Amino acid sequence: MDLGDRAADVQALVRDRAGQVTASFDAVLADAGITAVTIPPRAPRALHLQPPRPDHPITDVTTGHIKRRPVLGGLIN
């Protein structure tokens, strides 16, 4: 990572909790004097247990059957 002269302007990096970001990434930022701040996890209660788009009908999955099909040679189902 090379921010050059701009590293002095950056104080913090706000990031999500994605698995792609490892502790070594945070260590590199810390060595540059940048604080990594992770956002809190989101929960359905933040939406009052409503779907993201309440104007669209919700499919009832209890009445039908869920079929899976292998993709990429069974790597993803």
N, CA, C and O of each residue as an XYZ file, in Angstrom:
308
protein
N       0.857     -1.175      0.000
C       0.000      0.000      0.000
C       0.893      1.224      0.000
O       1.774      1.358      0.849
N       0.672      2.100     -0.934
C       1.471      3.307     -0.997
C       0.549      4.481     -1.297
O       0.122      4.680     -2.435
N       0.252      5.248     -0.266
C      -0.593      6.425     -0.446
C       0.232      7.691     -0.664
O      -0.310      8.758     -0.951
N       1.533      7.558     -0.525
C       2.397      8.711     -0.727
C       2.114      9.813      0.279
O       1.968      9.548      1.472
N       2.038     11.037     -0.196
C       1.786     12.189      0.674
C       0.358     12.206      1.209
O       0.084     12.878      2.204
N      -0.550     11.485      0.572
C      -1.955     11.501      0.994
C      -2.191     10.712      2.278
O      -3.231     10.893      2.912
N      -1.261      9.842      2.688
C      -1.440      9.044      3.899
C      -1.579      9.928      5.127
O      -2.267      9.556      6.078
N      -0.947     11.079      5.124
C      -1.043     11.986      6.262
C      -2.441     12.586      6.384
O      -2.842     12.983      7.478
N      -3.187     12.659      5.289
C      -4.531     13.217      5.305
C      -5.588     12.221      5.796
O      -6.668     12.624      6.227
N      -5.277     10.922      5.731
C      -6.241      9.884      6.105
C      -6.065      9.531      7.570
O      -4.968      9.181      8.005
N      -7.158      9.625      8.338
C      -7.099      9.296      9.761
C      -7.781      7.973     10.065
O      -7.336      7.235     10.944
N      -8.858      7.665      9.347
C      -9.618      6.451      9.611
C     -10.203      5.909      8.320
O     -10.456      6.648      7.369
N     -10.414      4.592      8.310
C     -11.064      3.925      7.199
C     -12.263      3.183      7.762
O     -12.110      2.312      8.619
N     -13.447      3.517      7.292
C     -14.670      2.842      7.724
C     -14.918      1.694      6.755
O     -15.000      1.896      5.543
N     -15.037      0.469      7.312
C     -15.206     -0.700      6.449
C     -16.270     -1.621      7.022
O     -16.643     -1.519      8.190
N     -16.751     -2.524      6.172
C     -17.754     -3.482      6.619
C     -17.070     -4.700      7.226
O     -15.849     -4.721      7.385
N     -17.856     -5.706      7.559
C     -17.326     -6.903      8.209
C     -17.123     -8.050      7.224
O     -17.262     -9.216      7.592
N     -16.801     -7.729      5.990
C     -16.612     -8.744      4.960
C     -15.424     -9.635      5.304
O     -14.448     -9.189      5.908
N     -15.526    -10.889      4.912
C     -14.471    -11.845      5.201
C     -13.209    -11.627      4.378
O     -12.159    -12.187      4.694
N     -13.301    -10.825      3.334
C     -12.125    -10.584      2.494
C     -11.087     -9.723      3.212
O      -9.898     -9.785      2.900
N     -11.540     -8.924      4.170
C     -10.634     -8.025      4.886
C     -10.089     -8.777      6.092
O     -10.847     -9.190      6.969
N      -8.771     -8.953      6.131
C      -8.151     -9.737      7.189
C      -7.472     -8.839      8.217
O      -7.376     -7.625      8.039
N      -7.009     -9.454      9.282
C      -6.306     -8.708     10.331
C      -5.017     -8.092      9.792
O      -4.595     -7.034     10.259
N      -4.391     -8.745      8.814
C      -3.164     -8.189      8.243
C      -3.445     -6.886      7.495
O      -2.593     -5.999      7.445
N      -4.644     -6.772      6.914
C      -5.034     -5.527      6.254
C      -5.114     -4.396      7.278
O      -4.642     -3.287      7.031
N      -5.719     -4.692      8.431
C      -5.799     -3.690      9.494
C      -4.414     -3.336     10.026
O      -4.163     -2.191     10.400
N      -3.515     -4.322     10.061
C      -2.159     -4.066     10.538
C      -1.401     -3.132      9.599
O      -0.650     -2.265     10.047
N      -1.600     -3.311      8.304
C      -0.953     -2.422      7.326
C      -1.460     -0.998      7.512
O      -0.684     -0.043      7.466
N      -2.766     -0.861      7.723
C      -3.335      0.470      7.953
C      -2.790      1.078      9.240
O      -2.457      2.263      9.279
N      -2.698      0.264     10.295
C      -2.195      0.759     11.575
C      -0.747      1.232     11.452
O      -0.364      2.231     12.060
N       0.058      0.512     10.663
C       1.448      0.932     10.445
C       1.525      2.278      9.742
O       2.481      3.030      9.934
N       0.510      2.586      8.919
C       0.465      3.872      8.224
C      -0.194      4.949      9.079
O      -0.330      6.093      8.644
N      -0.614      4.577     10.322
C      -1.249      5.555     11.202
C      -2.727      5.748     10.928
O      -3.302      6.766     11.314
N      -3.352      4.780     10.264
C      -4.765      4.861      9.910
C      -5.550      3.883     10.782
O      -5.177      2.715     10.890
N      -6.617      4.344     11.395
C      -7.456      3.508     12.232
C      -8.551      2.876     11.383
O      -9.273      3.575     10.673
N      -8.676      1.540     11.458
C      -9.741      0.834     10.734
C     -10.943      0.715     11.670
O     -10.834      0.154     12.760
N     -12.083      1.245     11.241
C     -13.308      1.215     12.030
C     -14.306      0.329     11.299
O     -14.661      0.599     10.152
N     -14.764     -0.745     11.976
C     -15.746     -1.634     11.348
C     -17.152     -1.195     11.731
O     -17.404     -0.795     12.867
N     -18.056     -1.276     10.773
C     -19.440     -0.908     11.038
C     -20.090     -2.025     11.848
O     -19.656     -3.173     11.758
N     -21.114     -1.719     12.632
C     -21.765     -2.769     13.415
C     -22.543     -3.719     12.508
O     -22.978     -3.331     11.424
N     -22.719     -4.976     12.957
C     -23.514     -5.899     12.136
C     -24.958     -5.442     12.078
O     -25.481     -4.851     13.023
N     -25.588     -5.725     10.959
C     -26.986     -5.333     10.794
C     -27.880     -6.492     11.178
O     -27.521     -7.655     10.996
N     -29.016     -6.176     11.699
C     -29.963     -7.194     12.123
C     -31.343     -6.872     11.554
O     -31.645     -5.709     11.288
N     -32.192     -7.902     11.365
C     -33.541     -7.643     10.847
C     -34.351     -6.720     11.752
O     -35.267     -6.049     11.276
N     -34.035     -6.671     13.044
C     -34.787     -5.811     13.949
C     -34.649     -4.330     13.579
O     -35.514     -3.513     13.895
N     -33.528     -4.000     12.896
C     -33.363     -2.612     12.457
C     -34.440     -2.236     11.471
O     -34.726     -1.048     11.321
N     -35.082     -3.229     10.759
C     -36.154     -2.994      9.793
C     -37.521     -3.303     10.404
O     -38.518     -3.380      9.687
N     -37.571     -3.480     11.731
C     -38.808     -3.838     12.433
C     -39.398     -5.122     11.870
O     -40.615     -5.267     11.754
N     -38.492     -6.072     11.516
C     -38.842     -7.389     10.988
C     -39.676     -7.322      9.710
O     -40.446     -8.239      9.425
N     -39.532     -6.268      8.957
C     -40.207     -6.111      7.677
C     -39.210     -6.370      6.553
O     -38.010     -6.170      6.740
N     -39.683     -6.810      5.394
C     -38.766     -6.981      4.262
C     -38.267     -5.628      3.779
O     -38.891     -4.603      4.052
N     -37.141     -5.616      3.059
C     -36.603     -4.342      2.566
C     -37.586     -3.556      1.708
O     -37.571     -2.325      1.722
N     -38.447     -4.257      0.954
C     -39.442     -3.579      0.125
C     -40.807     -4.122      0.505
O     -41.282     -5.064     -0.128
N     -41.451     -3.563      1.513
C     -42.721     -4.124      1.989
C     -43.854     -4.039      0.963
O     -44.876     -4.707      1.126
N     -43.694     -3.227     -0.097
C     -44.746     -3.131     -1.101
C     -44.751     -4.330     -2.060
O     -45.684     -4.484     -2.847
N     -43.708     -5.187     -1.999
C     -43.646     -6.383     -2.825
C     -44.093     -7.588     -1.994
O     -43.743     -7.680     -0.817
N     -44.852     -8.507     -2.578
C     -45.323     -9.665     -1.810
C     -44.162    -10.587     -1.430
O     -43.174    -10.704     -2.156
N     -44.307    -11.230     -0.286
C     -43.298    -12.165      0.200
C     -43.728    -13.573     -0.198
O     -44.886    -13.950     -0.014
N     -42.803    -14.339     -0.739
C     -43.099    -15.708     -1.141
C     -43.140    -16.596      0.094
O     -42.236    -16.554      0.929
N     -44.184    -17.393      0.204
C     -44.317    -18.325      1.313
C     -43.567    -19.606      0.945
O     -44.035    -20.377      0.107
N     -42.424    -19.833      1.555
C     -41.609    -20.993      1.224
C     -42.034    -22.246      1.985
O     -41.495    -23.324      1.734
N     -42.978    -22.129      2.901
C     -43.405    -23.297      3.665
C     -44.363    -24.180      2.883
O     -44.533    -25.349      3.228
N     -44.989    -23.656      1.846
C     -45.977    -24.438      1.104
C     -45.388    -25.146     -0.105
O     -45.969    -26.124     -0.575
N     -44.280    -24.697     -0.613
C     -43.700    -25.294     -1.814
C     -42.443    -26.068     -1.493
O     -42.022    -26.164     -0.340
N     -41.861    -26.612     -2.527
C     -40.613    -27.351     -2.386
C     -39.480    -26.514     -2.947
O     -39.631    -25.831     -3.960
N     -38.361    -26.578     -2.281
C     -37.173    -25.879     -2.754
C     -36.319    -26.890     -3.492
O     -35.934    -27.915     -2.928
N     -36.025    -26.610     -4.736
C     -35.195    -27.495     -5.543
C     -33.826    -26.864     -5.693
O     -33.693    -25.659     -5.905
N     -32.828    -27.693     -5.580
C     -31.480    -27.183     -5.798
C     -30.914    -27.816     -7.052
O     -31.294    -28.917     -7.449
N     -30.015    -27.104     -7.649
C     -29.352    -27.643     -8.828
C     -27.874    -27.308     -8.732
O     -27.513    -26.197     -8.344
N     -27.033    -28.240     -9.075
C     -25.595    -27.991     -8.962
C     -25.123    -27.020    -10.052
O     -25.544    -27.092    -11.207
N     -24.259    -26.137     -9.650
C     -23.633    -25.175    -10.558
C     -22.124    -25.286    -10.344
O     -21.670    -25.528     -9.225
N     -21.377    -25.118    -11.373
C     -19.917    -25.207    -11.318
C     -19.456    -26.578    -10.819
O     -18.568    -26.683     -9.974
N     -20.081    -27.625    -11.364
C     -19.699    -28.977    -10.992
C     -20.043    -29.348     -9.566
O     -19.388    -30.209     -8.978
N     -21.062    -28.713     -8.997
C     -21.487    -28.998     -7.628
C     -20.830    -28.124     -6.584
O     -21.094    -28.282     -5.392
N     -19.977    -27.205     -7.007
C     -19.325    -26.296     -6.055
C     -20.353    -25.390     -5.398
O     -20.245    -25.081     -4.211
N     -21.354    -24.964     -6.167
C     -22.444    -24.140     -5.665
C     -23.738    -24.870     -5.937
O     -23.927    -25.406     -7.029
N     -24.640    -24.901     -4.961
C     -25.953    -25.534     -5.139
C     -27.034    -24.507     -4.940
O     -28.217    -24.828     -5.045
